[in-house]
Amino acid sequence: MTVIELIEACSARLSEAGVSFGQGTTNAFDEAAWLVLWRLQMPLDGLDDVEELEVDDTHLAAVHALIEQRISTRQPAAYLTGEAWLQGVPFTVDARCIIPRSLIAEPLAEGSIDAWLSDRTRRVLDLCTGNGSLAVLAAMAWPEVTVDAADLSADALAVARLNVDRHQLADRITLHQGDGLAAVSNRVYDLILCNPPYVNQSSMDALPAEFNAEPALALAGGADGMDFIRRLLQQAALHLTPAGVLVLEIGHERPHFDAAFPTLDVVWLPTSAGDDQVLLLTRAALTALPSTLPLSP
């Protein structure tokens, strides 16, 4: 059996078993390719070069065992391989942190945030950093900035430390443990990036097993998904420079977001998932918010 035939067979097996995707891949073929190439110790971006190679019986058995493990445990592929990618950059991953997939990585890499920054931009905060992926990408995108990366979870920050060290950025990225903006005390930033817990309770109740394998702390946002975001938006202006901006991911929660913040002046940043999942807020827009916001339903 060739590599490509093995991937097609594993893809069919994953589809037949009804596993869920969305944690690094979006379909059975891509997930099968990831797992097969990883188990065969072949470059994950080099399928074209190896697809006609024959796979011996020993390696066939190893691949099939991995696929069956994926099916029987419903563990995300990234937890089985210990690695995930965001914008082509590899990151260490395990069950202590959410699997990196933030849509904020797209406008960050594509430069669509740059117009809101200046040659005076020096301090960036990655709030709810998880495994540190956005902090690392920000440091790579803007070599002149220093980055604070904060999270409530000490476990997630332990993984973030692995990634900061992996990419040799310990001199520019500082990790902070704490609840929301309290983790960074009175520090002020030119840019805050935040992929917070924003999944509403109904959606949490319907999550497939693969997503339930991730820390609920990184996903659950309360009844309407806005619990953390309410606190953040009321406090964020105090942590921004006069020209500072907040870039926030809300995923599929646009209706709940609009209901919670009906008067907010928002700039939407286009992503591959749509034009209403990542937004940008200026400090002026944040200071115009009412001092009290509607409570969670």
C-alpha positions in Angstrom: 0.0 0.0 0.0 1.3 3.5 -0.9 1.2 6.5 1.4 -1.6 8.1 -0.5 -3.6 4.9 -0.5 -3.1 4.6 3.2 -4.2 8.2 3.8 -7.4 7.5 1.7 -8.2 4.4 3.7 -7.7 6.1 7.0 -9.8 9.1 5.8 -12.6 6.7 5.0 -12.2 5.0 8.5 -12.4 8.4 10.3 -15.5 9.4 8.3 -17.1 6.0 9.0 -16.4 6.4 12.7 -18.0 9.9 12.8 -15.1 11.7 14.5 -15.3 15.5 14.8 -12.9 17.9 13.2 -12.2 21.6 13.7 -9.1 21.4 16.0 -6.4 21.9 13.4 -8.2 20.2 10.4 -11.6 20.6 9.0 -12.1 17.3 7.2 -11.3 13.5 7.3 -8.7 13.6 4.5 -6.6 16.3 6.1 -6.8 14.7 9.5 -5.8 11.3 8.1 -2.9 12.9 6.2 -1.7 14.6 9.4 -1.8 11.4 11.5 -0.3 9.1 8.8 2.6 11.4 7.9 3.3 12.1 11.6 3.4 8.4 12.4 5.6 7.6 9.4 7.9 10.5 10.5 7.5 12.2 7.1 7.2 16.0 6.5 3.7 17.1 7.1 3.9 19.6 4.2 5.6 17.1 1.8 2.8 14.7 0.8 3.4 15.3 -2.9 7.0 14.0 -2.5 6.1 10.8 -0.7 2.6 9.8 -1.8 3.7 7.0 -4.0 6.1 5.4 -1.5 5.3 1.9 -0.3 4.5 1.4 3.4 5.7 -1.8 4.9 3.6 -4.0 7.2 5.2 -2.8 10.4 4.4 0.9 9.7 1.0 0.0 8.4 0.2 -1.5 11.7 1.5 1.5 13.6 -0.6 3.9 11.5 -3.8 1.8 11.9 -3.2 1.6 15.7 -3.0 5.4 15.8 -6.2 5.9 13.8 -8.0 3.4 16.1 -6.7 5.4 19.1 -8.1 8.6 17.6 -11.4 6.9 17.1 -11.7 5.0 20.4 -10.5 7.8 22.7 -12.0 10.8 20.7 -8.8 12.6 21.7 -8.0 15.5 19.2 -5.2 14.6 16.8 -3.0 17.4 18.3 -3.1 15.7 21.7 -2.0 12.4 20.2 0.9 14.0 18.2 1.8 16.6 20.8 2.0 19.3 18.2 -0.2 21.8 16.3 0.4 24.5 13.7 -0.9 28.1 13.4 0.0 30.1 10.4 2.6 27.4 9.5 4.3 27.8 12.9 4.6 24.7 15.0 3.5 24.7 18.7 3.8 22.2 21.5 0.3 21.1 22.7 -1.1 18.8 25.3 -4.3 18.4 27.3 -3.4 21.2 29.7 -4.2 23.8 27.0 -6.7 24.5 24.2 -5.5 23.5 20.8 -4.3 26.7 19.0 -6.7 27.8 16.2 -7.5 31.4 16.9 -8.7 33.4 13.9 -6.8 36.4 15.3 -3.7 34.7 13.8 -5.0 35.6 10.3 -5.2 39.4 10.5 -2.0 39.3 12.6 -0.1 37.4 9.9 -1.8 39.3 7.0 -0.9 42.7 8.4 -4.5 44.0 8.6 -3.9 45.0 12.3 -0.8 47.1 11.3 -2.8 50.1 10.1 -4.0 50.6 13.7 -0.4 50.6 15.0 2.4 53.0 14.7 6.2 53.3 14.9 5.6 53.9 18.6 4.0 50.5 19.2 6.1 48.8 21.7 3.9 46.8 24.2 1.5 44.0 23.3 -0.6 41.8 25.6 -1.9 38.4 24.6 -4.7 37.8 27.1 -6.0 34.3 27.6 -2.8 33.1 25.9 -3.3 29.4 26.3 -0.3 27.7 24.9 1.2 31.0 23.9 0.7 30.8 20.2 -0.6 34.3 19.6 2.1 35.8 21.8 4.7 34.0 19.7 3.2 35.0 16.4 2.9 38.6 17.6 6.6 38.6 18.6 7.5 37.2 15.2 5.3 39.7 13.3 6.7 42.8 15.2 10.3 42.3 16.1 10.5 45.6 17.9 7.7 44.9 20.5 7.7 43.1 23.8 4.8 40.8 24.6 3.1 40.0 27.9 1.1 36.7 27.8 -1.4 36.1 30.5 -3.8 33.3 31.5 -5.7 32.1 34.5 -4.5 28.5 34.0 -1.1 27.7 35.4 -1.2 24.5 33.5 -1.7 26.3 30.2 1.1 28.7 31.0 3.5 25.7 31.6 2.8 24.8 28.0 3.2 28.4 26.9 6.7 28.4 28.5 7.6 25.4 26.3 6.6 27.3 23.2 8.3 30.6 24.2 11.5 28.6 24.8 11.0 26.6 21.6 10.9 29.7 19.5 13.7 31.4 21.5 11.6 34.3 22.5 12.1 34.3 26.3 13.8 37.7 26.1 10.7 39.3 24.6 7.7 37.4 26.0 6.9 37.4 29.7 4.2 35.1 31.1 1.7 36.2 33.8 -0.7 34.1 35.7 -4.0 35.6 36.9 -7.7 36.3 36.3 -8.2 38.5 33.2 -6.5 41.9 33.2 -5.7 41.5 36.9 -2.8 39.3 35.8 -1.0 42.3 34.4 -1.7 44.8 37.3 -1.6 48.4 36.0 0.4 47.8 32.9 -0.7 49.7 29.7 -0.4 48.4 26.1 -0.5 49.6 22.6 -2.3 46.4 21.5 -4.3 43.8 23.4 -5.0 40.5 21.6 -7.7 38.3 23.2 -9.2 35.0 22.3 -11.3 34.5 25.4 -13.7 31.8 26.6 -16.8 32.7 24.6 -18.8 29.6 23.9 -22.4 30.0 25.2 -23.9 27.3 27.5 -26.2 25.8 24.9 -23.3 25.2 22.6 -21.1 23.9 25.4 -23.8 21.3 26.2 -23.7 20.2 22.5 -19.9 19.9 22.1 -18.6 16.7 20.6 -16.2 14.6 22.7 -13.1 16.0 21.0 -13.9 19.5 22.1 -14.9 18.3 25.6 -11.3 16.9 25.8 -10.1 20.5 25.9 -10.1 22.5 29.2 -13.6 23.9 29.7 -12.0 27.0 31.3 -10.7 28.0 27.9 -14.1 27.6 26.2 -17.1 28.3 28.4 -18.3 31.9 28.4 -21.5 31.5 30.5 -25.1 31.5 29.4 -24.6 33.8 26.4 -20.9 33.4 26.1 -20.2 37.0 27.1 -19.3 36.7 30.8 -15.5 37.2 30.4 -16.0 39.7 27.6 -18.2 41.9 29.7 -15.5 42.3 32.3 -12.8 42.7 29.7 -14.6 45.5 27.8 -15.3 47.5 31.0 -11.7 47.3 32.1 -9.7 47.3 28.8 -9.5 51.1 28.3 -7.5 51.4 31.5 -4.9 49.1 30.0 -4.6 50.8 26.6 -2.5 53.8 25.6 -4.5 56.7 24.0 -4.0 55.2 20.5 -4.2 51.6 21.7 -6.6 49.0 20.3 -8.1 45.7 21.4 -8.5 42.8 19.0 -11.1 40.3 20.2 -12.3 37.0 18.9 -16.0 36.1 19.4 -16.4 33.2 17.0 -20.0 32.4 16.2 -21.4 34.5 19.0 -22.2 37.6 17.0 -25.9 37.7 18.0 -25.1 37.4 21.7 -22.3 40.0 21.3 -24.7 42.5 19.6 -27.3 41.9 22.3 -24.8 42.5 25.1 -23.1 45.6 23.5 -25.7 47.2 21.2 -24.1 50.7 21.0 -20.4 49.6 20.7 -18.5 51.1 17.7 -16.9 48.0 16.2 -14.4 47.4 13.4 -14.8 43.9 12.0 -11.6 42.2 10.6 -12.2 39.7 7.8 -11.1 36.1 8.3 -11.4 32.8 6.5 -14.4 31.9 8.8 -16.3 35.1 8.0 -16.3 38.9 8.6 -18.0 38.9 12.0 -15.8 36.7 14.2 -12.9 38.9 15.0 -13.3 42.6 15.9 -11.2 45.6 16.7 -12.0 48.2 19.3 -10.3 51.5 19.8 -9.8 53.0 23.3 -12.3 55.7 22.4 -14.9 53.1 21.6 -14.3 51.4 24.9 -14.5 54.5 26.9 -17.9 55.3 25.3 -19.4 52.1 26.8 -21.9 52.6 29.6 -20.5 52.2 33.1 -22.9 49.3 33.6 -23.7 46.6 31.0 -26.7 44.3 30.7 -26.3 41.2 32.8 -26.0 37.7 31.3 -29.4 36.3 30.5 
